Amino acid sequence: MSDLPREMVKDLDAYLKEVNSSPFASFMGFRIIEMQEGLVKGEMLTSGNMVNQFGGVHGGAIMAFADYLFGVVANMYDRLSVAVDFTVSFFSPAKPGAKLLGEGRVLRRGSRLVNVELTVTSEDGKTIAKALATAMFV
């Protein structure tokens, strides 16, 4: 997963508090519930404000959750990273009021890029969306 020294990882307890106090995360109903090197797990509480014209949770809200997980896991190292690529596939609709679960896992971290796999599921384990993303260290 990583070819850089372990000491490059941030203090994860402090980082968890930092990311969970994000105004955007609070506004969107996102929360990180578990964090370890190269892995984050989170939850999203959906609401009626996220509904599309078909009555489901808007794909943009789900993608924002995956992007939030991506940003958290890609930036857990002591170097700022920025997204250079993000591809998402949707598999099932999510219902308003549902809690969605998400996971972001580093597939590879090199000296310049970090590749991340993201999964969003319903509480009963149904896959809602999967994404692959790449960030560049700046």
C-alpha positions as CSV (number, residue, x, y, z in Angstrom):
1,M,0.0,0.0,0.0
2,S,2.8,2.4,0.8
3,D,6.4,2.9,-0.2
4,L,6.9,5.9,2.2
5,P,8.0,5.8,5.8
6,R,5.3,5.1,8.4
7,E,6.1,8.3,10.3
8,M,4.5,10.2,7.4
9,V,1.1,9.4,8.8
10,K,-0.6,12.2,10.8
11,D,-1.7,11.8,14.4
12,L,-4.9,9.9,13.6
13,D,-6.8,10.9,16.8
14,A,-6.3,14.6,16.2
15,Y,-7.0,14.2,12.5
16,L,-10.3,12.4,13.2
17,K,-11.4,15.3,15.3
18,E,-10.4,17.8,12.6
19,V,-12.2,16.1,9.8
20,N,-15.4,15.5,11.8
21,S,-15.5,19.2,12.7
22,S,-15.7,20.2,9.0
23,P,-18.6,22.6,8.4
24,F,-19.2,20.9,5.0
25,A,-19.3,17.5,6.6
26,S,-21.7,18.6,9.2
27,F,-24.0,20.3,6.7
28,M,-24.1,17.2,4.5
29,G,-24.5,14.7,7.4
30,F,-21.1,13.1,7.0
31,R,-19.1,11.6,9.8
32,I,-15.9,9.5,10.0
33,I,-16.5,6.6,12.4
34,E,-13.2,4.7,12.0
35,M,-9.7,5.5,10.8
36,Q,-6.5,3.7,10.4
37,E,-3.5,4.1,8.1
38,G,-4.8,3.9,4.5
39,L,-8.4,3.3,5.5
40,V,-11.4,5.4,6.6
41,K,-15.0,4.4,7.3
42,G,-17.8,6.9,7.5
43,E,-21.5,7.3,7.5
44,M,-23.9,9.7,5.8
45,L,-27.3,10.6,7.2
46,T,-29.5,11.4,4.2
47,S,-32.3,13.9,4.3
48,G,-35.3,15.2,2.3
49,N,-33.1,18.1,1.1
50,M,-31.0,15.6,-0.9
51,V,-33.9,14.2,-3.0
52,N,-33.8,14.3,-6.8
53,Q,-36.9,14.6,-9.0
54,F,-37.4,10.8,-8.9
55,G,-37.6,10.6,-5.1
56,G,-34.2,9.1,-4.5
57,V,-31.1,10.6,-2.9
58,H,-29.3,12.7,-5.6
59,G,-26.2,11.1,-7.1
60,G,-24.3,14.4,-6.4
61,A,-24.9,14.0,-2.7
62,I,-23.7,10.4,-2.8
63,M,-20.7,11.4,-4.9
64,A,-19.9,14.2,-2.4
65,F,-19.8,11.6,0.4
66,A,-17.4,9.4,-1.6
67,D,-15.3,12.5,-2.3
68,Y,-15.3,13.4,1.4
69,L,-14.0,9.9,2.2
70,F,-11.4,10.3,-0.6
71,G,-10.1,13.6,0.7
72,V,-9.9,12.3,4.3
73,V,-7.9,9.1,3.4
74,A,-5.7,10.8,0.8
75,N,-4.8,13.6,3.2
76,M,-4.0,11.5,6.3
77,Y,-0.3,11.8,5.4
78,D,1.8,14.8,6.3
79,R,1.6,16.1,2.8
80,L,-1.4,17.9,1.2
81,S,-2.9,16.2,-1.7
82,V,-5.4,17.4,-4.4
83,A,-7.7,15.3,-6.6
84,V,-6.6,14.8,-10.2
85,D,-9.2,12.1,-11.1
86,F,-12.5,10.8,-9.7
87,T,-14.7,8.2,-11.4
88,V,-17.9,7.0,-9.9
89,S,-20.4,4.2,-10.8
90,F,-23.8,4.0,-9.3
91,F,-25.5,0.6,-8.8
92,S,-28.6,1.2,-6.6
93,P,-30.7,4.1,-5.5
94,A,-30.6,5.4,-1.9
95,K,-33.8,6.3,-0.1
96,P,-34.1,9.7,1.7
97,G,-33.7,9.3,5.5
98,A,-31.4,6.3,5.1
99,K,-28.0,6.0,6.7
100,L,-25.3,5.2,4.1
101,L,-22.0,3.7,5.0
102,G,-18.8,4.4,3.2
103,E,-15.2,3.2,3.0
104,G,-12.1,4.7,1.5
105,R,-9.1,2.5,1.1
106,V,-5.7,3.4,-0.3
107,L,-4.7,1.1,-3.1
108,R,-1.3,2.5,-3.6
109,R,0.6,5.5,-2.3
110,G,3.7,6.6,-4.1
111,S,6.0,9.6,-3.8
112,R,3.6,11.8,-6.0
113,L,0.2,10.1,-6.3
114,V,-2.2,8.2,-4.1
115,N,-4.8,5.9,-5.6
116,V,-8.0,5.3,-3.6
117,E,-11.0,2.9,-3.9
118,L,-14.3,4.1,-2.4
119,T,-17.5,2.1,-1.7
120,V,-20.9,3.5,-0.5
121,T,-23.4,1.0,0.8
122,S,-26.8,0.9,2.5
123,E,-27.0,-0.2,6.1
124,D,-28.0,-3.7,4.9
125,G,-24.9,-4.0,2.7
126,K,-26.4,-3.2,-0.7
127,T,-23.8,-1.4,-2.9
128,I,-25.0,2.1,-3.8
129,A,-21.8,3.4,-5.5
130,K,-18.1,2.6,-6.1
131,A,-15.4,5.0,-7.1
132,L,-11.8,5.1,-8.0
133,A,-9.9,8.3,-7.4
134,T,-6.3,9.7,-7.7
135,A,-4.8,12.5,-5.7
136,M,-1.4,14.2,-6.3
137,F,0.8,15.4,-3.4
138,V,1.5,19.1,-3.6
